[in-house]
């Protein structure tokens, strides 16, 4: 069955309202503000937060829904992208259908509703990646993917916006937790140990590697486990997990048929005056200089394409070692969301070094 346009699947009134809200200005919220505001999750503060999200989320979601309708190269018509578009339109309709939040009961019902929205959008990243792969399969193989600026710029905006939406919803929902973990303000851990997060992320990545290859290189972590700074542990876990996963794959495949000792992945956590820096380095052979501009694009991967094995939309959430090509660009967006960055340095014939920076002075 041919996929329907939004105007055919949704009412004209809804589409007009989406365009109206998509023109409104969104409001930025800093990590510092979220931590200070959430430190006292009184009913009054939760009500204020709910009222803010009731107005803010439709703006952010409408903007993305509009963009999903007019993507270049026919990307908007790919089945996976149409599915994502419908999720955004459904969520916008849910938000706009919810009445004005006037009291605590209204706020609690609203919180349950946005929790459901967050769940609805759980698979947006792999589903969009699948849409990009569907586009890539139909394109001329001679096309230089990093030159497709419009697609890369859209996906950067789209995924960055998604990070913000999920952060706002997740923070609000978590503030309702009657027994929050020690030192946690919603999603934010005020005394997060980057060494501890790196250990957990590395173990998770090694489990994937073991499942895929039957063995996994060791990961050695250097740094003071007592050092802490305010950050979102789930964000850092995702970034380190992706970097370690890439390094494990590179080393594993380089030494798969070797009788020599497999070199470990090395992680160094450094606490500076201005920056918190995490370095992930490996001896997986690196990539040539000509390949470096490609690694932060969404249409490039050095691994086999999982679409060949998992072409059904229903399996888009399958966790693989690599292949969709969004791990590094998404990780860089997470780093940049709160003012940090991610850089990759490669020594072809030896290995790669990934550097994550976080602004120490403005991290809270």
C-alpha positions in Angstrom: 0.0 0.0 0.0 1.4 3.4 -1.0 2.2 5.6 2.0 -0.2 8.6 2.4 0.8 12.2 2.7 0.1 13.9 6.0 -2.7 15.9 4.5 -4.4 12.6 3.6 -3.9 10.9 7.0 -4.5 13.9 9.3 -7.1 16.6 9.3 -6.5 19.9 7.4 -7.1 21.8 10.7 -4.3 19.8 12.5 -1.8 20.4 9.6 -2.6 24.1 9.7 -2.1 24.2 13.5 1.3 22.3 13.1 2.5 25.0 10.7 1.2 27.8 13.0 3.1 26.3 16.1 6.2 25.5 14.0 6.7 29.2 13.4 6.8 30.1 17.1 10.0 30.6 18.9 11.2 27.9 21.2 12.8 28.5 24.6 16.2 27.2 25.5 16.8 25.6 28.9 20.3 25.2 30.3 21.7 22.4 32.5 22.3 24.9 35.3 18.7 26.1 35.2 17.3 22.5 35.2 19.4 21.6 38.1 18.6 24.7 40.2 14.8 24.6 39.3 14.6 20.8 39.9 16.4 20.9 43.3 13.1 21.7 44.9 10.4 19.6 43.1 7.5 21.1 45.0 4.0 20.8 43.6 4.1 24.5 42.6 7.4 23.9 40.7 6.0 20.8 39.0 2.9 22.7 38.0 5.1 25.5 36.5 7.2 22.9 34.7 4.1 21.2 33.3 2.6 24.5 32.1 5.9 25.3 30.4 6.1 22.0 28.6 2.4 22.2 27.6 3.4 25.3 25.5 7.0 24.4 24.6 6.7 20.8 23.4 4.2 21.5 20.6 6.5 24.1 19.2 9.5 21.8 19.1 7.5 18.8 17.8 5.7 20.9 15.1 9.0 22.2 13.7 10.3 18.6 13.2 7.0 17.4 11.7 7.1 20.3 9.1 10.7 19.4 8.2 9.9 15.8 7.8 7.4 16.7 5.1 9.9 18.5 2.8 13.2 16.6 2.8 15.4 16.6 -0.3 16.2 13.6 -2.6 12.8 12.0 -1.8 13.8 11.2 1.8 10.4 12.3 3.0 8.7 9.5 1.0 10.7 6.6 2.5 8.5 4.3 4.5 10.6 4.6 7.7 10.6 8.4 7.5 6.8 8.5 7.0 6.4 6.4 10.1 8.5 8.9 12.1 6.5 11.8 10.7 3.2 10.1 11.8 4.7 9.7 15.4 5.4 13.4 15.5 2.0 14.4 14.2 0.3 12.0 16.7 2.3 13.5 19.5 1.5 17.1 18.4 -2.2 16.2 18.3 -2.0 14.7 21.8 -0.3 17.7 23.3 -2.7 20.2 21.7 -5.7 18.2 22.7 -4.7 18.3 26.3 -6.6 21.1 28.1 -4.9 24.0 30.0 -3.0 22.8 33.1 -4.6 24.5 36.1 -3.9 22.3 39.1 -1.9 19.4 40.4 -4.3 16.8 39.1 -4.0 18.3 35.6 -0.3 18.2 35.8 -0.2 14.6 36.9 -2.4 13.6 34.0 -0.2 15.6 31.6 2.9 13.9 33.0 1.5 10.5 32.2 0.6 11.7 28.7 4.1 13.0 27.9 5.6 9.8 29.3 3.6 7.9 26.7 4.9 10.3 24.0 8.5 9.7 25.1 7.9 5.9 24.7 6.3 6.4 21.3 9.5 8.1 20.1 11.9 5.5 21.5 12.8 4.1 18.1 13.0 7.4 16.2 16.8 7.3 15.7 17.0 3.8 14.3 13.9 4.3 12.3 15.3 7.5 10.7 18.6 5.7 10.2 16.7 3.0 8.4 15.0 5.7 6.2 18.4 7.1 5.3 19.6 3.6 4.4 16.5 3.1 2.2 17.4 6.4 0.5 21.1 5.3 0.1 20.1 2.0 -1.5 18.3 3.8 -4.3 21.1 6.4 -4.9 23.9 6.3 -7.4 26.8 4.6 -5.7 29.1 7.3 -7.2 27.5 10.0 -5.1 29.9 11.5 -2.5 27.7 11.2 0.6 29.4 13.9 2.6 28.5 16.4 -0.1 24.8 15.9 0.6 24.8 18.9 3.0 21.0 19.4 3.1 20.4 15.9 4.5 23.3 16.1 7.0 22.2 19.6 8.3 18.6 18.4 8.6 19.6 15.3 10.5 21.8 17.3 12.8 18.9 19.6 13.6 16.5 16.8 13.9 18.5 14.6 16.3 19.6 17.6 18.4 16.0 18.7 18.7 15.1 15.1 19.7 17.8 15.2 22.5 16.3 18.4 23.8 12.7 17.1 23.7 13.6 13.9 25.5 15.7 15.8 28.1 12.8 18.1 28.9 10.2 15.3 29.2 12.6 13.0 31.0 13.6 15.7 33.5 10.0 16.6 34.3 8.9 13.0 34.7 11.9 12.1 36.9 11.2 15.0 39.2 8.1 13.1 40.3 10.2 10.2 41.6 9.4 10.1 45.4 12.8 8.4 46.1 15.4 9.9 43.7 18.9 8.4 43.7 21.4 10.2 45.9 22.8 13.4 44.4 20.3 13.2 41.5 18.1 16.1 40.3 15.8 14.5 37.8 18.1 13.2 35.0 21.1 15.2 36.3 23.6 13.6 38.6 25.2 16.4 40.6 28.2 14.3 41.5 28.6 12.0 38.5 31.8 9.9 38.3 32.9 9.8 34.6 35.2 6.9 35.5 32.3 4.9 36.8 30.1 5.7 33.8 32.9 4.8 31.5 33.3 1.4 33.2 29.6 0.6 32.8 29.5 1.7 29.2 32.6 -0.3 28.4 31.2 -3.5 29.9 28.0 -3.0 27.9 30.0 -2.5 24.7 32.1 -5.6 25.4 28.9 -7.7 25.9 27.8 -6.6 22.4 31.3 -7.5 21.0 31.3 -10.9 22.7 27.9 -11.6 21.3 29.0 -10.6 17.8 32.5 -12.1 17.6 32.7 -14.6 20.5 35.5 -12.6 22.2 36.3 -9.0 23.1 39.5 -7.0 23.7 40.1 -5.7 27.2 39.3 -2.1 28.2 41.7 -0.3 30.6 40.4 2.8 32.3 42.7 5.5 33.8 41.5 8.3 36.0 40.3 9.2 39.6 37.1 7.4 40.3 36.4 9.9 43.1 36.4 12.8 40.6 32.8 14.0 39.9 31.0 16.7 38.0 27.3 17.6 37.3 26.1 15.9 34.1 23.5 13.5 32.7 24.9 9.9 33.1 22.7 8.4 30.4 24.1 10.9 27.9 27.7 10.2 28.8 27.0 6.4 28.8 25.7 6.6 25.3 28.8 8.5 24.0 31.4 6.3 25.7 29.5 3.2 24.7 29.5 4.2 21.0 33.2 5.1 21.0 34.3 1.9 22.8 32.0 -0.2 20.6 33.7 1.3 17.5 37.2 0.6 19.0 36.3 -2.9 20.0 35.1 -3.7 16.5 38.2 -2.2 14.9 40.6 -4.1 17.1 38.7 -7.4 17.0 38.6 -7.4 13.2 42.2 -6.4 12.9 43.5 -9.2 15.2 40.9 -11.8 14.5 43.3 -14.1 12.7 46.4 -13.1 14.6 48.2 -15.2 17.2 49.6 -12.1 18.9 48.4 -10.4 22.0 45.3 -8.3 21.3 46.0 -4.8 22.5 43.4 -3.3 24.9 41.3 -0.2 24.4 42.4 2.6 26.6 40.2 5.2 28.3 41.7 8.2 30.1 39.5 10.6 32.2 41.2 14.0 32.8 39.9 16.7 35.2 41.1 20.1 34.0 40.4 23.6 35.2 38.2 24.4 32.2 37.5 21.0 30.6 36.6 17.5 31.6 38.2 15.3 28.8 37.7 11.6 28.1 40.1 10.0 25.6 39.3 6.6 24.0 42.2 5.1 22.0 42.7 1.9 20.2 45.2 0.0 17.9 42.6 -1.1 15.4 44.4 0.2 12.4 42.7 3.6 12.0 41.2 4.9 8.8 42.9 6.9 6.0 42.8 10.7 6.1 40.4 10.7 3.1 37.9 8.9 5.2 37.9 11.3 8.2 35.4 13.8 6.6 32.9 10.9 6.2 32.8 9.6 9.8 30.4 12.3 11.0 28.0 12.0 8.1 24.8 9.9 8.3 25.3 8.0 5.1 28.7 6.5 5.8 29.8 3.4 7.8 32.8 1.2 7.5 30.8 -1.8 8.7 28.4 -4.0 6.7 24.9 -2.5 6.3 22.4 -4.1 8.8 19.6 -3.4 6.3 20.8 -6.4 4.4 19.8 -8.6 7.4 17.1 -6.5 9.1 15.2 -4.8 6.3 11.8 -5.1 8.1 10.8 -1.8 9.8 9.7 -3.8 12.8 13.2 -4.8 13.6 14.7 -1.3 13.4 15.6 -1.4 17.1 17.9 -4.4 16.8 21.2 -3.6 18.5 24.2 -4.4 16.2 27.9 -3.8 16.5 27.8 -1.2 13.7 26.4 -0.4 10.3 23.7 2.2 10.4 26.3 5.0 10.5 24.8 7.2 13.1 26.8 6.3 16.3 29.5 9.0 15.9 27.4 11.9 14.6 24.7 11.3 17.3 27.4 11.1 20.0 28.9 14.4 18.9 25.4 16.0 19.1 25.0 14.7 22.7 28.5 16.2 23.6 27.5 19.5 22.0 24.1 19.7 23.6 25.6 21.0 26.9 28.5 22.8 25.3 31.0 20.0 24.8 32.4 18.4 21.7 33.8 15.2 20.1 36.8 14.9 17.9 38.3 11.9 16.2 42.0 11.6 15.3 43.2 8.7 13.2 46.7 7.2 12.5 46.2 5.0 9.5 48.0 1.7 10.1 47.9 2.1 13.9 44.6 3.2 15.4 42.2 5.9 16.4 41.9 8.4 19.3 38.5 9.8 20.2 38.4 12.9 22.4 35.3 14.0 24.3 35.3 17.4 25.9 32.9 18.8 28.5 32.9 22.4 29.7 33.9 22.2 33.4 33.0 25.8 34.1 29.5 25.7 32.5 28.6 22.1 33.1 26.2 23.2 35.8 
